[in-house]
Amino acid sequence: MLARKLLRDLSRHPGQALALALVFTLGIAGFAGIRMAYEGLTPATESLYRRLGLADVLAEVVFAPQRVLSQVEALPGVSSVEGRIGLETVAAGHPGVTVRVISLPAPQEPKLGKVEIVRGRYLSGTANELLIAEGAARYHGLKLGDELSLKTDAGDMLTLSVVGIVRQPEQLSMIPPGGFMAMPRSYMAVFVSQASAIELLGRSGGMTEFVLELNPGAEASVMASLRELLGRYRVTLTRGQDLASVRNIRVHLEAIGGAALVFPIFFLLAGALGGFILLSRIVRQERGLIGLLRALGYSPAAIGLHYLGYTMLLATAGGLLGAPLGLPVARYIRQIFGADLGTPPGGNLWQPDLILLGIGFALLSGALAGAVPAWAAAHIPPAEAMRPEVPSQGRRFRWAQLAQIASVGIRMSLRNLLRYPLRTLLTAVGVTFAAGLALAPALVLKEMNRIETRVQAVRQYDFRAVPRLPQTEDWLSELAALPGVTRAEGLLELPLNINIAGEEIRTYALGLAQDSQLMALSPPAAGQALLAEGLPESQGKLSLRGPLNQLELTAGGRVNYPLARPVVLRLEDAQKLLELPAALTRFFQAVLGSSLGGFEAPVTAALLKVAENQRDEALAALSAQAEIARIDDREVEREDLERIFQLSRAFIGIIEVFALLLGLALLYNTVVVNALERRRELSTLRVLGFRAREVGGLFMLETMLTALLGLALGIPLGLRVAQASMGDFPDFLPGGISLHLDMVAWVVLGTIVTVLLASWPVIRDLKRLELAEVVRERE
């Protein structure tokens, strides 16, 4: 009999049952989809890194003789080392594109930094063969058999044929060294034989890079030894996990992982809350029936399981529907990140363990939702249950009585809210979760839009030219004289370690000229440093360690720099990080009769403004400069940035859609349940002479006051959820997530509209009620 009653109860209130089932369905679909995407991407990527030998440390030098390789290999803590040539050049027919060239032994494969063939074959060892990274081949339309002509150091062109399209662990994402986002339109990675690399470099008998695998726990000592051994060759050390592509993939996967943990839990809590509100109302409404069932001999356990079955049945239905729905969600998320990150397509998409886990979470949510109301139903004494629930006496609300401006309606609403504090609290908490669900992803989307707009505001240049080696400021005058160039400014970017309040952080310095116009940032005063958002706070001294020198500066405040977290310095201060020791400077002056020009007031990039009608002419002139290794086009950067943020917005957009639907279902359920609980009370007011419009206005006022209380709690909750889910996305959201009033306004407006729409049927039905019959009903 209880089973038939359960089915009859569900059919009596189909709207509330369907809304709650939808909450469970969407919650489980979101959980399964995001978790399956994350659980598939992460192991597939880590497996590829292990299989292809991602370096523990990459040591880059200007040029080191062959004998140094054995010296590096002999260092304590070094397990394996591979020497190779790495350089940057340009390709004919691809203006503005920087080509990263990495040598490979052929026909044998390297021990570290291997390639995985996607299409074609490996290098045979014969001349004029080339492998190209999969991401570069896709964006530049290159296929097997195509030819690519690369510029040699001597200015000649070396034509190579594409024999393979590959993945390589350091170059999955097409991110230039030191970059923070994929730029496949202006950057490509290719792999050539040692002989071809020597011809491009114009120098033999040595190498420019050492790829190291280390023994566990030896990183710190080995890096210290490398700095001492390779310091004379101007070494730059990068941990494998800090390589541009590897870091980019890692922070994206961490962001997915954060979202995959926070949002599903939030969704499932929303489902549990919705079930709790609905079942609590049913138990209160059926007090008399519960007493009758007890009198007929049903045990407390049977009655408790009956009411628990209400939420468990809906949770089971939601889990069975939501878990398979997560599969297309997971597939879509993988496509989004595969297009941006270059992550491998491997990894099992259909994961039964996660499906079962999702269904298990749904059942857990149903159990949490129904446990307390079911326990309450089972433990109502029969004699007490047969009597109507004693109305609450309420509380004297003195300050409302003293407020002469308060109308009768407001005082009645406030008394009613306080007379039934549990009902008021449950309704407010339902609104809180609904508002938080809608606001959290919206804040992330807003922050992405703000960062994208800020990037365009800061970058006022047309081209950014990066030389192969640091250049003097005289180089800027030469660039300013090129056709179409109207302004040239120097920029110095250097990797560094900064000590902030005892915390050692790896980042980079951004040195700006005092009169900088093309990078719309205000440089600090001499001797000061500005910390980008995302770096720890500091009010005292800062210790900066650059490639060749250390510097002590004073923290001069914050700078709003989009994408990444640099330390902004005045150009003159940044140049001190590249100052050579005085003894070495005197040596070169004595032996060579001159100093090393590139280290006297050096710059590592030039920002260029060009005439609008001479962009192509200026780009061609820049491409012809032998000392320029890379040219970044602001228009191309903008297109790449838009593409990346569109992909990220698509991911967050999926969560937003789920959150909005969940929030609407939860809000609808909460308001309707609140109205059904008060059906007898509202009808009594009609019997006492209140018109339907007045009763409806009173109900609407109470509901809106409760909604405002829920919004006051939901807004900080949404902000906290957004911060918790996207806290591991420092490169793209360096300042974290902040509260945006326009998003808050939209959520408030949406909540009010939804409350009005959900309340309208209640107000409409006030005119149709059989008043005497409803008043005789027992709650």
C-alpha positions in Angstrom: 0.0 0.0 0.0 2.8 2.4 0.8 4.3 1.8 -2.6 1.0 2.8 -4.3 0.8 5.8 -2.1 4.3 6.9 -3.1 3.5 6.7 -6.8 0.2 8.5 -6.1 2.1 11.3 -4.3 4.4 11.8 -7.2 1.5 12.0 -9.6 -0.3 14.5 -7.4 2.6 17.0 -7.6 4.2 16.4 -11.0 5.7 19.8 -11.2 7.7 19.6 -8.0 8.7 16.0 -8.7 9.9 16.8 -12.2 11.7 19.9 -11.0 13.5 17.9 -8.3 14.3 15.0 -10.8 15.7 17.7 -13.1 18.0 19.0 -10.3 19.4 15.5 -9.8 19.7 14.8 -13.5 21.6 18.0 -14.2 23.8 17.7 -11.1 24.8 14.1 -12.1 25.3 15.1 -15.8 27.6 17.9 -14.8 29.5 15.8 -12.4 30.0 12.9 -14.8 30.7 15.1 -17.8 33.4 17.3 -16.2 35.0 14.4 -14.2 35.1 12.2 -17.3 36.8 15.0 -19.3 39.3 15.6 -16.5 40.0 12.0 -15.7 40.6 11.2 -19.3 42.8 14.2 -20.2 45.1 14.1 -17.3 46.3 10.5 -17.4 46.6 10.6 -21.2 48.8 13.7 -21.0 50.9 12.4 -18.2 51.3 9.1 -20.0 52.5 10.9 -23.1 55.1 12.8 -21.1 56.5 9.6 -19.6 56.4 7.8 -22.9 58.3 10.5 -24.8 60.7 11.5 -22.1 59.7 15.0 -20.9 62.9 16.7 -19.5 63.2 17.3 -15.8 65.4 20.3 -16.7 66.2 22.1 -19.9 69.5 24.0 -20.0 69.7 26.5 -22.9 73.1 28.2 -23.8 74.3 30.4 -26.5 76.7 27.7 -27.7 78.7 25.1 -25.8 81.4 22.8 -27.2 80.8 19.1 -27.5 83.0 18.2 -24.6 80.6 19.9 -22.2 78.0 17.2 -22.7 80.1 14.6 -20.9 80.8 17.1 -18.1 77.0 17.7 -17.6 76.4 13.9 -17.7 79.0 13.4 -14.9 77.3 15.8 -12.5 75.9 14.1 -9.4 72.2 13.5 -9.6 72.0 13.5 -13.4 70.4 10.2 -14.7 70.5 10.9 -18.4 71.3 13.9 -20.7 70.7 14.6 -24.3 72.5 17.4 -26.2 70.9 19.1 -29.2 70.6 22.3 -31.2 67.7 24.6 -30.8 67.2 27.8 -32.6 64.5 30.1 -33.9 64.2 31.2 -37.5 61.6 32.2 -40.2 60.1 30.4 -43.1 59.5 31.6 -46.6 55.8 32.2 -47.4 55.0 32.5 -43.7 55.6 36.2 -42.8 55.4 37.0 -39.1 55.7 33.3 -38.1 58.5 32.2 -35.8 59.8 28.7 -36.5 61.3 26.9 -33.5 63.8 24.3 -34.8 64.9 21.4 -32.6 67.5 18.8 -33.7 67.0 15.1 -33.4 69.5 12.3 -33.9 68.6 10.3 -37.1 67.8 7.6 -37.9 67.9 6.7 -34.2 65.5 8.4 -31.7 66.7 10.5 -28.7 66.6 9.2 -25.2 64.7 12.3 -24.0 62.3 14.6 -25.9 61.2 11.9 -28.3 58.5 12.4 -30.9 55.3 10.4 -31.5 54.4 9.9 -35.1 50.8 11.0 -35.8 51.1 10.6 -39.6 54.1 9.8 -41.9 57.4 8.5 -40.6 60.5 9.4 -38.5 63.6 11.1 -40.0 65.7 8.6 -42.1 68.9 10.5 -41.6 69.0 11.7 -45.2 69.2 15.4 -46.0 66.3 17.8 -46.4 63.7 16.1 -44.1 61.6 17.7 -41.5 59.0 16.7 -38.9 56.4 19.2 -37.9 54.4 19.5 -34.7 50.7 18.5 -35.1 49.4 21.8 -33.9 51.5 23.7 -36.3 50.6 21.5 -39.2 46.9 21.9 -38.5 46.9 25.7 -38.2 49.3 26.3 -41.2 47.7 23.8 -43.5 50.9 21.8 -43.9 50.7 18.1 -44.9 53.0 15.3 -45.8 55.2 16.0 -48.8 54.9 19.8 -48.5 58.1 21.8 -48.5 59.2 24.4 -46.0 62.1 26.8 -46.7 63.9 28.0 -43.5 66.3 30.9 -43.3 69.9 30.0 -42.2 72.1 32.2 -40.0 73.9 33.2 -43.2 70.7 34.5 -44.8 70.3 31.6 -47.3 67.2 29.4 -47.5 67.3 25.7 -46.6 64.3 23.8 -48.2 63.1 20.7 -46.3 60.3 18.3 -47.0 57.7 17.3 -44.4 57.9 13.6 -43.9 56.1 13.3 -40.6 53.5 15.1 -38.4 54.3 14.5 -34.7 53.7 15.2 -31.1 56.6 16.2 -28.9 56.2 16.7 -25.1 57.7 20.2 -25.0 55.6 21.4 -28.0 52.1 20.1 -27.6 50.8 23.7 -27.4 52.2 26.1 -29.9 53.5 28.6 -27.3 56.6 30.5 -27.9 59.3 30.4 -25.1 58.3 32.6 -22.3 54.8 32.9 -23.6 51.5 32.2 -21.8 49.1 31.3 -24.5 49.0 29.2 -27.7 49.9 31.3 -30.8 49.8 28.8 -33.6 49.3 31.5 -36.2 52.6 33.1 -35.4 54.6 30.2 -34.0 55.4 26.7 -35.2 57.8 23.9 -34.0 59.7 21.7 -36.4 62.2 18.9 -35.9 65.2 18.3 -38.2 68.3 16.1 -38.3 71.5 17.2 -36.6 73.1 18.0 -40.0 70.2 20.3 -41.0 70.3 22.0 -37.6 74.0 22.7 -38.0 73.4 24.2 -41.5 70.7 26.5 -40.1 72.7 27.6 -37.1 75.9 28.1 -39.2 78.0 26.5 -36.5 79.2 23.0 -35.7 81.0 21.2 -33.0 78.7 21.9 -30.2 75.1 22.4 -29.0 72.7 25.0 -27.6 70.5 22.9 -25.4 70.9 20.1 -22.8 67.9 18.0 -21.9 68.3 16.3 -18.5 66.6 13.5 -16.6 67.4 13.7 -12.9 67.5 11.3 -10.0 64.7 11.8 -7.5 65.4 14.7 -5.1 68.4 16.0 -7.0 66.9 19.0 -8.7 68.2 21.7 -6.5 71.8 20.5 -6.4 71.9 19.7 -10.1 70.6 23.2 -11.1 73.1 24.8 -8.8 75.9 22.7 -10.5 74.6 23.6 -14.0 74.7 27.3 -13.2 78.3 27.0 -12.1 79.3 24.7 -15.0 77.4 26.5 -17.8 77.5 30.0 -16.5 80.2 31.0 -19.0 77.9 30.0 -21.8 75.1 32.2 -20.6 72.9 29.4 -19.4 69.1 29.7 -18.8 67.6 26.8 -16.8 64.0 25.8 -17.0 62.3 23.0 -15.1 60.4 20.6 -17.4 57.2 21.5 -15.6 57.8 25.2 -16.3 58.2 24.9 -20.0 55.7 27.1 -21.7 53.5 24.3 -23.3 53.8 22.0 -20.2 52.8 24.8 -17.8 49.9 25.9 -20.0 48.5 22.4 -20.2 49.0 21.9 -16.4 47.2 25.1 -15.3 44.3 24.3 -17.7 44.0 20.8 -16.3 44.2 22.1 -12.8 41.4 24.6 -13.7 39.3 21.7 -15.1 40.1 19.7 -11.9 39.0 22.6 -9.7 35.8 23.0 -11.6 35.3 19.2 -11.7 35.5 19.2 -7.9 33.7 22.3 -6.8 30.8 22.6 -9.3 29.5 19.0 -9.1 29.6 19.1 -5.3 27.6 22.4 -5.4 25.2 20.8 -7.9 24.6 17.8 -5.7 24.1 19.9 -2.6 21.5 21.8 -4.5 19.8 18.6 -5.3 19.9 17.5 -1.7 18.5 20.9 -0.6 15.7 20.7 -3.1 14.7 17.3 -1.9 14.9 18.3 1.7 12.6 21.3 1.2 10.0 19.2 -0.8 10.0 16.2 1.5 9.8 18.4 4.6 6.7 20.1 3.2 5.1 16.7 2.4 5.7 15.4 5.9 4.2 18.5 7.5 1.2 18.3 5.2 0.6 14.6 5.9 0.9 14.7 9.7 -2.6 13.4 10.2 -2.1 10.6 7.6 1.2 9.6 9.4 -0.7 9.3 12.6 -3.4 7.2 10.9 -0.7 4.9 9.4 0.9 4.5 12.9 -2.5 3.7 14.3 -3.0 1.0 11.6 0.1 -0.7 12.8 2.8 0.5 10.4 6.2 0.7 12.2 8.3 3.8 12.4 10.9 2.2 10.2 8.3 1.5 7.4 7.0 5.0 7.5 10.5 6.5 7.5 11.5 4.3 4.5 8.3 5.3 2.7 9.1 9.0 2.9 12.8 8.4 2.2 11.8 6.6 -0.9 10.3 9.8 -2.3 13.7 11.5 -2.7 15.5 8.2 -3.4 13.3 7.4 -6.3 13.7 10.9 -7.8 17.5 10.7 -7.2 17.7 7.3 -8.8 15.8 8.5 -11.9 18.0 11.6 -12.0 21.2 9.5 -11.7 20.2 7.1 -14.4 19.3 9.9 -16.8 22.1 12.2 -15.9 25.1 9.8 -16.0 24.7 9.0 -19.7 24.0 12.6 -20.5 27.5 13.4 -19.1 29.1 11.5 -22.0 28.5 14.2 -24.7 29.4 16.8 -22.2 32.8 15.1 -21.6 33.3 14.7 -25.4 32.6 18.4 -26.0 35.0 19.5 -23.2 37.8 17.4 -24.5 37.3 18.8 -28.0 37.5 22.3 -26.5 40.8 21.8 -24.7 42.3 19.5 -27.4 41.9 22.3 -29.9 43.7 24.8 -27.7 46.2 22.7 -25.7 47.1 20.1 -28.2 46.5 17.4 -25.6 46.5 13.8 -26.9 43.2 12.4 -28.0 43.8 9.2 -26.1 42.3 8.2 -22.8 39.0 6.4 -22.2 36.0 8.6 -22.6 33.4 6.2 -21.3 34.3 5.4 -17.8 31.9 3.1 -16.0 33.4 3.8 -12.6 32.6 7.5 -12.9 29.1 6.7 -14.1 28.6 4.5 -11.1 30.1 7.1 -8.9 27.8 9.7 -10.3 24.7 7.5 -9.6 26.1 6.8 -6.2 26.4 10.6 -5.5 22.8 11.0 -6.7 21.6 8.3 -4.2 23.7 9.9 -1.5 22.1 13.3 -2.3 18.7 11.7 -2.2 19.5 10.1 1.1 20.8 13.3 2.6 17.7 15.1 1.3 15.2 12.6 2.8 17.0 11.5 6.0 15.8 14.3 8.4 12.2 14.6 7.1 11.9 10.8 7.0 13.2 10.5 10.6 10.8 13.2 11.7 7.9 11.4 10.0 8.8 8.1 11.7 9.1 9.6 15.2 5.9 11.7 15.4 3.9 10.1 18.2 0.5 8.9 16.8 -1.6 10.9 19.2 0.2 14.1 18.5 0.2 13.4 14.7 -3.6 13.1 14.7 -3.9 16.6 16.1 -3.3 19.7 13.9 0.1 21.3 14.4 0.0 24.0 17.0 0.5 27.4 15.2 3.6 29.3 16.2 3.0 32.3 18.5 5.6 34.2 16.6 7.7 36.9 18.1 7.1 40.5 18.9 8.8 42.5 16.3 9.3 45.7 18.2 11.4 47.6 15.7 8.8 47.0 13.0 6.0 48.2 15.3 8.0 51.3 16.2 8.6 52.1 12.5 5.6 54.3 11.8 6.4 54.3 8.1 5.9 50.5 8.0 2.6 49.6 6.4 0.3 46.9 7.7 1.3 44.6 4.9 5.0 44.9 5.7 4.3 44.2 9.4 2.1 41.2 8.6 4.8 39.9 6.2 7.6 40.3 8.8 5.5 38.6 11.5 4.6 35.7 9.2 8.3 35.2 8.3 9.3 35.1 12.0 6.3 33.0 13.0 7.6 30.1 10.9 11.4 30.5 11.0 12.2 27.1 9.6 9.9 27.6 6.5 11.5 31.1 6.0 15.0 29.7 6.4 14.4 26.8 4.0 13.0 29.2 1.4 15.8 31.6 1.8 18.4 28.8 1.6 16.8 27.6 -1.6 17.1 31.1 -3.1 20.7 31.3 -1.8 21.8 28.1 -3.7 19.9 29.2 -6.8 21.6 32.6 -6.9 25.0 31.1 -6.1 24.6 28.6 -8.9 23.9 31.3 -11.4 26.4 33.8 -10.2 29.6 31.6 -9.8 30.1 30.8 -13.5 28.9 34.2 -14.6 31.7 35.8 -12.5 34.3 33.6 -14.2 33.0 34.6 -17.6 33.0 38.2 -16.7 36.6 38.0 -15.5 37.6 36.5 -18.7 36.0 39.3 -20.7 37.7 41.8 -18.4 41.1 40.3 -18.9 40.6 40.1 -22.7 39.6 43.8 -22.8 42.6 44.7 -20.6 45.0 42.9 -22.9 43.9 45.0 -25.8 44.1 48.2 -23.8 47.7 47.5 -22.6 49.1 46.4 -26.0 49.3 49.5 -28.1 52.0 48.4 -30.4 51.6 46.9 -33.9 54.6 44.5 -33.9 56.9 43.1 -31.2 60.3 42.1 -32.6 62.4 39.7 -30.5 66.1 39.5 -31.4 68.1 36.3 -31.2 70.4 37.9 -28.6 70.0 41.0 -26.4 70.6 44.2 -28.4 71.7 47.7 -27.4 69.3 50.6 -27.5 71.1 51.7 -30.7 69.2 48.8 -32.4 66.0 50.7 -31.7 67.1 53.6 -33.8 67.8 51.2 -36.7 64.3 49.8 -36.4 62.7 53.2 -36.2 64.3 54.0 -39.6 62.6 51.1 -41.4 59.9 51.8 -43.8 56.5 52.4 -42.1 57.8 52.4 -38.6 56.7 55.5 -36.7 57.9 54.6 -33.2 60.2 52.0 -31.6 60.5 51.3 -27.9 62.7 49.0 -26.0 61.5 46.2 -23.7 63.5 43.9 -21.4 61.9 40.6 -20.4 64.0 38.2 -18.2 63.2 35.1 -16.2 63.9 35.7 -12.5 63.4 34.4 -9.0 61.9 36.9 -6.6 61.8 36.6 -2.8 58.7 38.2 -1.4 58.4 38.0 2.4 60.5 34.9 2.5 58.6 33.1 -0.4 60.7 32.2 -3.5 58.7 32.7 -6.7 59.7 32.0 -10.3 58.4 34.6 -12.6 59.9 37.2 -15.0 60.8 40.9 -15.1 59.3 43.3 -17.5 61.5 46.4 -17.9 59.7 49.4 -19.4 61.2 52.7 -20.7 60.3 55.7 -18.7 58.5 57.3 -21.7 56.8 54.0 -22.8 53.7 54.6 -24.8 53.3 51.3 -26.7 52.9 49.2 -23.5 50.2 51.2 -21.6 51.6 50.7 -18.2 53.1 53.3 -15.9 56.7 52.3 -15.1 57.7 52.5 -11.4 60.2 55.0 -10.0 63.9 54.1 -10.0 64.7 51.5 -7.4 61.1 50.3 -7.1 59.2 47.3 -8.5 55.5 46.9 -9.2 54.0 43.5 -8.5 51.4 42.2 -10.8 48.1 41.0 -9.5 48.4 37.4 -8.3 51.8 37.8 -6.7 51.9 38.0 -2.9 51.6 41.3 -1.1 54.8 43.1 0.0 55.6 46.4 1.5 59.3 46.0 2.1 62.4 45.0 0.2 62.3 42.6 -2.7 65.2 40.4 -3.7 65.4 39.6 -7.4 67.8 37.1 -9.0 68.2 37.3 -12.7 70.3 35.3 -15.2 73.5 37.2 -14.4 72.9 39.4 -11.4 70.9 40.1 -8.3 69.0 43.2 -7.3 67.4 44.6 -4.2 64.4 46.9 -4.9 61.5 48.3 -2.9 58.0 47.2 -3.5 56.2 50.2 -5.1 52.7 48.9 -5.3 50.5 46.9 -7.7 50.1 46.9 -11.4 47.1 45.6 -13.4 48.9 43.4 -15.9 46.7 41.0 -17.8 47.9 37.4 -18.5 50.8 36.2 -16.3 52.3 37.8 -13.2 55.5 39.7 -14.0 57.5 42.1 -11.8 57.4 45.5 -13.6 60.6 47.5 -13.4 62.0 50.6 -14.9 64.1 49.6 -17.9 67.4 50.9 -16.3 66.8 48.7 -13.2 65.9 45.6 -15.3 69.1 46.1 -17.3 71.2 45.7 -14.2 70.1 42.1 -14.0 72.1 41.5 -17.2 75.2 43.4 -16.1 78.4 41.4 -16.5 80.8 41.2 -13.6 83.4 44.0 -13.8 86.3 41.5 -14.1 84.7 39.9 -17.2 84.0 43.3 -18.7 87.7 44.3 -18.2 88.8 41.0 -19.7 86.9 41.5 -22.9 88.1 45.1 -23.2 91.7 43.9 -22.8 91.5 40.9 -25.1 89.1 42.2 -27.8 89.6 45.9 -27.4 85.9 46.4 -26.9 83.1 45.4 -24.6 80.2 43.0 -25.3 77.8 45.4 -27.0 74.7 43.4 -26.3 75.2 43.8 -22.6 75.5 47.5 -22.5 71.9 48.9 -21.9 70.4 45.8 -23.4 66.8 45.2 -24.6 65.3 41.8 -25.4 62.4 43.1 -27.5 61.3 46.1 -29.5 57.7 47.4 -29.6 56.9 49.0 -32.9 54.1 51.3 -34.1 53.7 51.4 -37.9 51.7 53.5 -40.3 48.3 51.9 -41.0 48.8 51.8 -44.7 52.3 50.4 -44.5 51.8 47.3 -42.3 52.8 44.8 -44.9 55.8 46.9 -46.0 57.0 47.2 -42.3 56.5 43.5 -41.7 58.5 42.6 -44.8 61.3 44.9 -43.7 61.4 43.4 -40.2 61.4 39.9 -41.6 64.5 40.7 -43.5 66.5 41.7 -40.4 68.9 38.8 -39.7 69.1 39.5 -35.9 65.3 39.2 -35.4 64.2 35.8 -34.3 60.5 36.4 -33.8 57.9 38.9 -34.8 54.7 39.1 -32.9 51.8 40.7 -34.7 49.3 42.4 -32.4 46.4 41.5 -34.7 47.4 37.9 -34.8 47.8 37.9 -31.0 44.3 39.4 -30.7 42.8 36.7 -32.9 44.6 34.0 -30.9 43.5 35.5 -27.7 39.9 35.7 -28.8 40.1 32.0 -29.9 41.5 30.9 -26.6 39.0 32.8 -24.5 36.2 31.6 -26.8 37.2 28.0 -26.0 37.5 28.8 -22.3 34.2 30.6 -22.3 32.6 27.5 -24.0 33.8 25.3 -21.2 32.5 27.7 -18.5 29.4 28.3 -20.6 28.6 24.6 -20.3 28.8 24.9 -16.5 26.7 28.1 -16.6 23.9 26.4 -18.6 23.8 23.6 -16.1 23.9 26.0 -13.2 21.1 28.2 -14.6 18.8 25.2 -15.2 19.6 23.9 -11.8 19.0 27.2 -10.2 15.7 27.8 -12.0 14.5 24.3 -11.1 15.5 24.7 -7.5 14.0 28.2 -7.2 10.8 27.1 -8.8 10.5 24.1 -6.5 11.3 26.3 -3.5 8.7 28.9 -4.2 5.9 26.5 -5.2 6.5 24.3 -2.1 6.4 27.5 0.0 3.1 28.4 -1.6 1.5 24.9 -1.1 2.5 25.0 2.5 0.6 28.2 2.9 -2.5 27.2 0.9 -4.8 27.0 4.0 -3.3 30.2 5.6 -3.9 32.3 2.4 -7.4 30.9 2.0 -8.2 31.9 5.6 -7.3 35.5 4.8 -9.8 35.3 1.9 -12.5 34.1 4.2 -11.8 37.0 6.6 -12.6 39.4 3.8 -9.3 40.0 2.1 -9.5 40.3 -1.6 -7.5 37.9 -3.8 -5.4 40.8 -5.0 -4.5 41.8 -1.5 -3.7 38.2 -0.4 -1.6 37.8 -3.5 0.2 41.0 -2.8 0.9 39.9 0.7 2.2 36.5 -0.4 4.3 38.2 -3.1 5.8 40.6 -0.6 6.7 37.8 1.9 8.2 35.8 -0.9 10.3 38.8 -2.2 11.5 39.6 1.3 12.6 36.0 1.7 14.2 36.1 -1.8 16.2 39.2 -0.8 17.5 37.4 2.3 18.5 34.5 0.1 20.2 36.8 -2.4 22.2 38.5 0.4 23.6 35.0 1.3 23.8 33.7 -2.3 26.0 36.5 -3.7 29.0 35.8 -1.4 28.4 32.1 -1.8 28.6 32.4 -5.6 31.8 34.5 -5.3 33.4 31.9 -3.1 32.5 29.0 -5.4 33.9 30.9 -8.4 37.1 31.6 -6.5 37.4 28.0 -5.3 36.8 26.5 -8.8 39.2 28.8 -10.7 41.9 29.4 -8.1 44.4 27.3 -10.1 44.2 29.4 -13.3 46.9 32.0 -12.5 48.2 32.7 -16.0 44.8 33.6 -17.5 43.2 35.0 -14.4 46.2 36.4 -12.4 44.1 38.6 -10.3 41.7 35.9 -9.3 37.9 36.3 -9.4 36.3 39.5 -8.1 32.7 40.5 -7.6 31.2 42.4 -10.6 28.2 44.4 -9.9 26.6 44.0 -13.3 26.7 40.2 -13.0 25.2 40.6 -9.5 22.5 42.8 -10.9 21.6 40.3 -13.6 21.4 37.5 -11.0 19.2 39.6 -8.8 17.0 40.5 -11.7 16.8 36.9 -12.8 15.9 35.7 -9.3 13.2 38.3 -8.9 11.7 37.4 -12.3 11.8 33.7 -11.6 10.2 34.3 -8.2 7.4 36.3 -9.8 6.8 33.7 -12.5 6.8 30.9 -10.0 4.4 32.8 -7.7 2.0 33.8 -10.4 0.1 30.5 -10.6 -0.4 30.7 -6.8 -1.9 34.2 -7.0 -4.0 33.1 -10.0 -5.4 30.1 -8.1 -6.4 32.2 -5.2 -9.5 33.2 -7.1 -10.4 29.6 -7.9 -10.1 28.1 -4.5 -13.1 26.5 -2.7 -12.4 28.6 0.4 -14.5 26.6 2.9 -13.1 23.3 1.8 -9.5 24.5 1.9 -10.0 26.1 5.4 -11.3 22.7 6.7 -8.1 21.0 5.3 -5.5 20.0 7.8 -1.9 21.0 7.2 
